[in-house]
Amino acid sequence: METDDVLDGAPTADTAARVREVIAAAGVSQREFARRVVMDPSKLSRSLSGTRRFTAAELARIADEGRVDAGWLLGTRSRERAAAPAVDVEGGRPLQIVRETVRLIAEHGFHAVRVADIARACATSSAAIHYHFPGRAELLEAAVRWCMDEDTARRAARLAEADDAAAELRQLIALQTPRTAQQRRQWAVWLDLWAEAARSTAVGRLHSEYYRQWRETVADVVRRGVGQGVFRAGLDPQAAALTLTALIDGLATHVLSVGGPSSAAAADAMHAALTTHVTDTILAP
């Protein structure tokens, strides 16, 4: 549920104009600003157009990112906060909270992580966590969105390095094979969130949207490969993407279930199986 009662006052028509000032001063796109404040880009757009009200927590995060007083955004105070950073952490307090939440979920599982644990990891108070993310559900949604954004950015960077669609597909496979600690942590979070998605409508919607984007990315690569002649003629991009992504999910789940020194061998086996699948069913003979 969205609330507007954490900060004094309530969002007004002028609030959107002030938020626009903050975004302009940041010198980034609206979508990038939404990513920085861990906010759904469509919600930011609707709030700026006046068809939706900013929540108090969203304004708190916007104020933190823009180094302004939250009361100034609401129009209840006449002066902006001093330009000095509110906290000396990379990306500001909201992103620190989300990053630490993701790390703790990967290590302990979502339902084992308490707000007090997150506050301790951020060297702050539980009240500060609730200031930016009032409820546990909102914090989980922010963690899911941050993981989605990070994963999408890594995929885009890898694809930009490839010379053709075959190289793009190899890059995607390498990116999804949990070899490094960071990759295993990302997969651990996804596995935990899959289970949560089955119980949470909000997380379920994000999960569905992420997988739609992920499969469409693979389908686009397959479509380009067919056009370039490096993939089999007549290959159905959507069907190929569905099969490959399902295979990646199943094999990655197996890799994460293997601990200790065997995990490296399991990751190698996963990569080999995916490479064989691509060679046998996707690459042009």
The 8 nearest C-alpha neighbors of each residue, nearest first, counted from 0:
[[1, 2, 137, 134, 136, 54, 133, 3],
 [0, 2, 54, 3, 55, 53, 56, 137],
 [3, 1, 54, 4, 0, 55, 5, 56],
 [2, 4, 55, 54, 5, 9, 1, 6],
 [5, 3, 6, 2, 55, 7, 9, 8],
 [6, 4, 55, 3, 7, 56, 2, 130],
 [7, 5, 4, 55, 8, 3, 9, 70],
 [6, 8, 5, 9, 4, 70, 75, 73],
 [9, 7, 6, 73, 75, 10, 4, 70],
 [8, 10, 11, 73, 3, 7, 4, 6],
 [11, 9, 73, 14, 53, 52, 8, 12],
 [12, 10, 14, 13, 9, 73, 15, 74],
 [11, 13, 14, 15, 10, 49, 16, 47],
 [14, 12, 16, 11, 15, 17, 74, 73],
 [13, 15, 17, 11, 72, 16, 12, 73],
 [14, 16, 47, 18, 17, 13, 12, 19],
 [15, 17, 19, 13, 14, 18, 20, 12],
 [18, 16, 20, 14, 19, 15, 72, 13],
 [17, 19, 21, 15, 20, 16, 14, 22],
 [18, 20, 16, 22, 17, 21, 23, 15],
 [21, 19, 17, 23, 18, 22, 24, 16],
 [20, 22, 18, 24, 19, 23, 65, 25],
 [23, 21, 25, 19, 24, 20, 18, 32],
 [22, 24, 20, 26, 25, 21, 19, 27],
 [23, 25, 21, 26, 22, 20, 65, 27],
 [26, 24, 22, 23, 27, 21, 65, 32],
 [25, 27, 23, 24, 22, 28, 21, 32],
 [28, 26, 25, 31, 32, 29, 22, 23],
 [27, 29, 31, 30, 32, 26, 22, 23],
 [28, 30, 32, 31, 33, 27, 22, 40],
 [31, 29, 33, 28, 32, 40, 34, 27],
 [32, 30, 34, 28, 33, 29, 27, 35],
 [31, 33, 35, 29, 34, 30, 28, 27],
 [34, 32, 38, 30, 36, 31, 40, 35],
 [33, 35, 37, 31, 32, 36, 38, 30],
 [36, 34, 32, 33, 37, 31, 94, 64],
 [35, 37, 33, 34, 38, 60, 61, 32],
 [38, 36, 34, 35, 141, 33, 145, 39],
 [39, 37, 33, 36, 40, 34, 43, 42],
 [38, 40, 42, 41, 43, 33, 37, 34],
 [41, 39, 43, 33, 42, 30, 38, 44],
 [40, 42, 44, 43, 39, 45, 38, 46],
 [43, 41, 45, 39, 44, 40, 46, 38],
 [42, 44, 40, 46, 41, 45, 47, 39],
 [43, 45, 41, 47, 42, 46, 40, 48],
 [46, 44, 48, 42, 50, 51, 47, 43],
 [47, 45, 51, 43, 49, 52, 48, 44],
 [46, 48, 15, 44, 45, 49, 43, 19],
 [47, 49, 45, 46, 50, 44, 15, 51],
 [48, 50, 46, 47, 51, 45, 52, 12],
 [51, 49, 45, 48, 46, 52, 47, 44],
 [50, 52, 46, 45, 49, 53, 42, 48],
 [53, 51, 46, 54, 10, 49, 50, 45],
 [52, 54, 46, 57, 55, 58, 10, 51],
 [53, 55, 3, 57, 56, 2, 1, 52],
 [54, 56, 3, 58, 57, 5, 6, 59],
 [57, 55, 59, 131, 58, 54, 132, 130],
 [56, 58, 60, 54, 59, 55, 61, 53],
 [59, 57, 61, 55, 60, 56, 62, 54],
 [58, 60, 56, 62, 57, 61, 69, 131],
 [59, 61, 63, 57, 62, 58, 36, 131],
 [62, 60, 58, 64, 63, 59, 65, 36],
 [63, 61, 67, 65, 59, 69, 60, 64],
 [62, 64, 60, 66, 61, 65, 59, 67],
 [63, 65, 61, 62, 66, 60, 91, 36],
 [64, 66, 62, 67, 63, 21, 61, 25],
 [67, 65, 63, 64, 62, 82, 84, 80],
 [68, 66, 80, 62, 79, 65, 69, 63],
 [67, 69, 80, 71, 79, 70, 62, 72],
 [70, 68, 72, 62, 71, 59, 67, 58],
 [69, 71, 73, 75, 76, 68, 72, 74],
 [70, 72, 76, 74, 68, 69, 73, 75],
 [73, 71, 69, 70, 14, 74, 17, 68],
 [74, 72, 70, 71, 10, 75, 14, 9],
 [75, 73, 71, 72, 76, 70, 14, 77],
 [74, 76, 70, 73, 71, 8, 77, 7],
 [77, 75, 71, 70, 74, 78, 73, 79],
 [76, 78, 71, 75, 79, 74, 70, 68],
 [77, 79, 76, 71, 80, 68, 67, 70],
 [80, 78, 67, 68, 71, 81, 77, 76],
 [79, 81, 67, 68, 82, 78, 66, 71],
 [80, 82, 83, 79, 67, 66, 84, 68],
 [81, 83, 66, 80, 84, 67, 79, 85],
 [82, 84, 81, 85, 66, 80, 86, 87],
 [85, 83, 86, 66, 82, 87, 91, 63],
 [86, 84, 83, 63, 87, 66, 91, 92],
 [87, 85, 84, 88, 91, 92, 89, 83],
 [86, 88, 84, 89, 85, 91, 92, 90],
 [89, 87, 91, 86, 90, 92, 95, 84],
 [90, 88, 91, 87, 95, 94, 92, 86],
 [89, 91, 94, 88, 95, 92, 35, 93],
 [92, 90, 88, 89, 93, 94, 86, 95],
 [91, 93, 95, 94, 96, 86, 88, 90],
 [94, 92, 96, 95, 91, 60, 97, 131],
 [95, 93, 97, 96, 92, 90, 91, 98],
 [94, 96, 92, 98, 93, 97, 99, 91],
 [95, 97, 93, 99, 94, 98, 100, 92],
 [96, 98, 100, 94, 99, 95, 142, 101],
 [99, 97, 95, 101, 100, 96, 94, 102],
 [98, 100, 102, 96, 101, 97, 103, 95],
 [101, 99, 97, 103, 98, 102, 96, 104],
 [100, 102, 104, 98, 99, 103, 142, 105],
 [103, 101, 99, 105, 100, 104, 98, 106],
 [102, 104, 106, 100, 105, 101, 107, 99],
 [105, 103, 108, 109, 101, 107, 106, 102],
 [106, 104, 188, 187, 102, 103, 184, 107],
 [107, 105, 103, 104, 108, 102, 184, 187],
 [106, 108, 104, 103, 105, 111, 112, 109],
 [109, 107, 104, 111, 110, 105, 106, 191],
 [108, 110, 104, 112, 111, 191, 107, 103],
 [109, 111, 112, 108, 113, 104, 107, 191],
 [110, 112, 109, 108, 107, 113, 104, 103],
 [113, 111, 109, 110, 116, 104, 103, 108],
 [114, 112, 116, 115, 111, 117, 110, 109],
 [113, 115, 117, 116, 118, 125, 112, 128],
 [114, 116, 118, 113, 117, 125, 119, 124],
 [117, 115, 113, 119, 114, 118, 120, 112],
 [116, 118, 120, 114, 119, 115, 100, 121],
 [119, 117, 115, 123, 121, 124, 125, 120],
 [118, 120, 122, 116, 121, 117, 115, 123],
 [121, 119, 117, 118, 122, 116, 99, 123],
 [122, 120, 118, 123, 119, 117, 96, 95],
 [123, 121, 119, 120, 118, 124, 117, 116],
 [122, 124, 118, 121, 119, 127, 125, 120],
 [123, 125, 118, 126, 127, 128, 122, 119],
 [124, 126, 128, 118, 127, 115, 114, 129],
 [125, 127, 129, 124, 128, 130, 123, 118],
 [128, 126, 130, 124, 125, 129, 123, 131],
 [129, 127, 125, 126, 130, 131, 132, 118],
 [128, 130, 133, 132, 126, 131, 127, 125],
 [131, 129, 127, 128, 132, 133, 126, 56],
 [130, 132, 56, 129, 128, 59, 60, 133],
 [133, 131, 129, 138, 134, 130, 128, 56],
 [134, 132, 129, 130, 131, 56, 137, 135],
 [135, 133, 137, 136, 132, 138, 129, 139],
 [134, 136, 138, 137, 139, 133, 132, 114],
 [137, 135, 139, 134, 138, 140, 201, 202],
 [138, 136, 140, 134, 139, 135, 132, 141],
 [137, 139, 141, 135, 136, 140, 132, 142],
 [138, 140, 142, 136, 141, 137, 143, 135],
 [139, 141, 137, 143, 142, 138, 202, 144],
 [140, 142, 138, 144, 139, 143, 37, 145],
 [143, 141, 139, 145, 140, 144, 97, 101],
 [144, 142, 140, 146, 141, 145, 147, 139],
 [143, 145, 147, 141, 146, 142, 140, 148],
 [144, 146, 148, 142, 147, 143, 141, 149],
 [147, 145, 149, 143, 144, 148, 150, 142],
 [146, 148, 144, 150, 145, 149, 151, 143],
 [149, 147, 145, 151, 146, 150, 152, 144],
 [150, 148, 152, 146, 151, 147, 145, 153],
 [149, 151, 153, 147, 152, 148, 146, 154],
 [150, 152, 148, 154, 149, 153, 147, 155],
 [151, 153, 155, 149, 154, 150, 148, 156],
 [154, 152, 156, 150, 155, 151, 157, 149],
 [153, 155, 151, 157, 156, 152, 158, 150],
 [156, 154, 152, 158, 153, 157, 159, 151],
 [157, 155, 153, 159, 154, 158, 152, 160],
 [158, 156, 154, 160, 159, 155, 170, 153],
 [159, 157, 155, 167, 160, 161, 156, 154],
 [158, 160, 156, 157, 161, 155, 167, 162],
 [161, 159, 158, 157, 156, 162, 167, 170],
 [162, 160, 167, 166, 158, 159, 163, 157],
 [161, 163, 166, 160, 164, 167, 159, 165],
 [164, 162, 166, 165, 161, 167, 224, 227],
 [165, 163, 224, 167, 166, 220, 223, 168],
 [164, 166, 168, 167, 163, 169, 224, 229],
 [165, 167, 169, 161, 164, 163, 168, 162],
 [168, 166, 164, 170, 161, 158, 165, 169],
 [167, 169, 171, 165, 170, 166, 164, 172],
 [168, 170, 166, 172, 167, 171, 173, 165],
 [171, 169, 167, 173, 168, 172, 157, 174],
 [172, 170, 174, 168, 173, 169, 175, 167],
 [171, 173, 169, 175, 174, 170, 176, 168],
 [174, 172, 170, 176, 171, 175, 169, 270],
 [173, 175, 171, 172, 176, 170, 154, 177],
 [174, 176, 172, 173, 177, 171, 247, 182],
 [175, 177, 173, 174, 178, 172, 266, 270],
 [178, 176, 182, 183, 179, 175, 266, 251],
 [177, 179, 176, 266, 182, 263, 183, 180],
 [180, 178, 182, 181, 177, 183, 184, 176],
 [181, 179, 183, 182, 184, 178, 177, 185],
 [180, 182, 184, 179, 183, 185, 177, 178],
 [183, 181, 177, 185, 179, 184, 180, 186],
 [184, 182, 177, 186, 180, 185, 181, 187],
 [183, 185, 187, 181, 182, 105, 186, 180],
 [186, 184, 182, 188, 183, 187, 181, 189],
 [185, 187, 189, 183, 188, 184, 190, 182],
 [188, 186, 184, 105, 190, 185, 189, 183],
 [187, 189, 105, 191, 185, 186, 190, 104],
 [190, 188, 186, 192, 191, 187, 193, 185],
 [191, 189, 193, 187, 192, 188, 186, 194],
 [190, 192, 188, 189, 193, 194, 108, 187],
 [191, 193, 195, 189, 194, 190, 196, 188],
 [194, 192, 196, 190, 195, 191, 189, 197],
 [193, 195, 192, 196, 197, 191, 190, 198],
 [194, 196, 192, 198, 197, 193, 199, 191],
 [197, 195, 203, 202, 193, 199, 198, 194],
 [196, 198, 195, 194, 199, 203, 193, 200],
 [199, 197, 195, 196, 200, 194, 203, 202],
 [200, 198, 196, 202, 201, 203, 197, 195],
 [199, 201, 203, 202, 204, 198, 196, 197],
 [202, 200, 204, 203, 199, 205, 140, 196],
 [203, 201, 196, 205, 199, 204, 200, 140],
 [202, 204, 196, 200, 206, 201, 205, 199],
 [205, 203, 207, 201, 206, 202, 200, 208],
 [204, 206, 202, 208, 203, 207, 209, 201],
 [205, 207, 203, 209, 204, 208, 202, 210],
 [208, 206, 204, 210, 205, 209, 211, 203],
 [207, 209, 211, 205, 210, 206, 204, 212],
 [210, 208, 206, 212, 211, 207, 205, 213],
 [209, 211, 213, 207, 212, 208, 214, 206],
 [210, 212, 208, 214, 209, 213, 215, 207],
 [213, 211, 215, 209, 210, 214, 216, 208],
 [212, 214, 210, 216, 215, 211, 209, 217],
 [215, 213, 217, 216, 211, 212, 240, 210],
 [214, 216, 218, 212, 217, 213, 219, 211],
 [217, 215, 213, 219, 214, 218, 212, 220],
 [216, 218, 220, 214, 215, 240, 219, 221],
 [219, 217, 236, 215, 221, 240, 237, 220],
 [220, 218, 222, 216, 217, 221, 215, 223],
 [221, 219, 217, 223, 218, 222, 164, 224],
 [220, 222, 224, 218, 236, 219, 223, 225],
 [221, 223, 219, 225, 220, 224, 236, 218],
 [224, 222, 226, 220, 221, 225, 164, 227],
 [223, 225, 164, 227, 221, 230, 229, 226],
 [224, 226, 230, 228, 222, 227, 223, 232],
 [225, 227, 223, 224, 228, 222, 229, 230],
 [228, 226, 224, 225, 229, 223, 230, 164],
 [227, 229, 225, 226, 230, 224, 283, 231],
 [230, 228, 224, 283, 227, 282, 225, 165],
 [231, 229, 282, 283, 225, 224, 281, 228],
 [230, 232, 283, 282, 234, 281, 225, 233],
 [231, 233, 234, 225, 230, 228, 283, 226],
 [232, 234, 235, 231, 225, 236, 230, 222],
 [235, 233, 232, 231, 236, 225, 239, 281],
 [234, 236, 238, 237, 239, 233, 222, 221],
 [237, 235, 218, 239, 221, 222, 238, 240],
 [238, 236, 240, 218, 239, 235, 241, 215],
 [237, 239, 241, 240, 235, 236, 242, 218],
 [238, 240, 236, 242, 237, 241, 235, 243],
 [241, 239, 218, 237, 243, 217, 238, 242],
 [240, 242, 238, 244, 239, 243, 245, 237],
 [243, 241, 245, 239, 240, 244, 246, 238],
 [242, 244, 246, 240, 245, 241, 239, 247],
 [245, 243, 247, 246, 241, 242, 240, 248],
 [246, 244, 248, 242, 247, 243, 241, 249],
 [245, 247, 243, 249, 244, 248, 250, 242],
 [246, 248, 244, 250, 245, 249, 251, 243],
 [249, 247, 245, 251, 246, 250, 252, 244],
 [250, 248, 252, 246, 251, 247, 245, 253],
 [249, 251, 253, 247, 252, 248, 269, 246],
 [252, 250, 254, 248, 253, 249, 247, 255],
 [251, 253, 249, 255, 250, 254, 248, 256],
 [252, 254, 250, 256, 251, 255, 249, 257],
 [255, 253, 251, 265, 257, 256, 252, 266],
 [256, 254, 252, 257, 253, 251, 183, 258],
 [255, 257, 253, 254, 258, 252, 262, 251],
 [258, 256, 262, 255, 254, 261, 253, 259],
 [259, 257, 262, 261, 256, 260, 255, 254],
 [258, 260, 261, 262, 257, 263, 264, 256],
 [259, 261, 262, 263, 258, 264, 257, 265],
 [262, 260, 264, 259, 263, 258, 265, 257],
 [261, 263, 265, 257, 258, 264, 260, 259],
 [264, 262, 266, 265, 261, 260, 267, 178],
 [263, 265, 267, 261, 266, 262, 268, 260],
 [264, 266, 262, 268, 254, 267, 263, 269],
 [267, 265, 269, 263, 268, 264, 254, 178],
 [268, 266, 264, 270, 265, 269, 271, 263],
 [267, 269, 265, 271, 266, 270, 272, 264],
 [270, 268, 266, 272, 267, 271, 250, 265],
 [269, 271, 267, 273, 268, 272, 274, 266],
 [272, 270, 268, 274, 269, 273, 275, 267],
 [273, 271, 275, 269, 274, 270, 268, 276],
 [274, 272, 276, 270, 275, 271, 277, 269],
 [273, 275, 271, 277, 276, 272, 270, 278],
 [274, 276, 278, 272, 273, 277, 279, 271],
 [277, 275, 273, 279, 274, 278, 280, 272],
 [276, 278, 281, 274, 280, 275, 279, 282],
 [279, 277, 275, 282, 276, 280, 281, 274],
 [278, 280, 276, 277, 275, 281, 282, 284],
 [281, 279, 277, 278, 276, 282, 231, 283],
 [282, 280, 277, 230, 231, 278, 279, 283],
 [283, 281, 230, 278, 231, 229, 277, 284],
 [282, 284, 231, 230, 229, 281, 228, 232],
 [283, 282, 231, 230, 278, 279, 229, 281]]
